[in-house]
């Protein structure tokens, strides 16, 4: 992880009042969910 990305993650974790590990886990889960929705929506738009 780049130092800049780590710094942004630390700031975001502090703002969310959680540890960086918790924040990263939530961020990863959110990204996976967004990708699932995007994939699902793009499949159905073609119909």
C-alpha positions in Angstrom: 0.0 0.0 0.0 1.4 3.4 -0.9 2.1 5.7 2.0 -0.4 8.2 0.7 -3.2 5.6 0.6 -2.3 4.4 4.1 -2.5 8.0 5.4 -6.0 8.5 3.8 -7.1 5.2 5.2 -5.9 6.1 8.7 -7.8 9.5 8.5 -10.9 7.8 7.2 -10.8 5.2 10.0 -10.3 7.8 12.6 -13.3 9.8 11.2 -15.4 6.6 11.3 -14.2 5.9 14.9 -12.9 2.4 14.1 -9.6 0.7 13.7 -7.8 0.8 10.3 -8.4 -3.0 10.0 -12.2 -2.6 10.6 -12.3 0.3 8.1 -10.4 -1.6 5.4 -12.6 -4.6 5.9 -15.7 -2.4 5.4 -14.2 -0.6 2.5 -13.4 -3.9 0.8 -16.9 -5.3 1.4 -18.5 -2.1 0.1 -16.4 -2.2 -3.1 -17.3 -5.9 -3.7 -21.0 -5.0 -3.3 -20.8 -2.1 -5.7 -19.1 -4.3 -8.2 -21.8 -6.9 -7.9 -24.5 -4.3 -8.4 -22.7 -2.8 -11.4 -22.3 -6.2 -13.0 -25.9 -7.2 -12.3 -27.2 -3.8 -13.6 -25.2 -4.0 -16.8 -26.4 -7.5 -17.5 -30.1 -6.4 -17.1 -29.7 -3.2 -19.1 -28.9 -5.2 -22.2 -32.3 -6.9 -22.2 
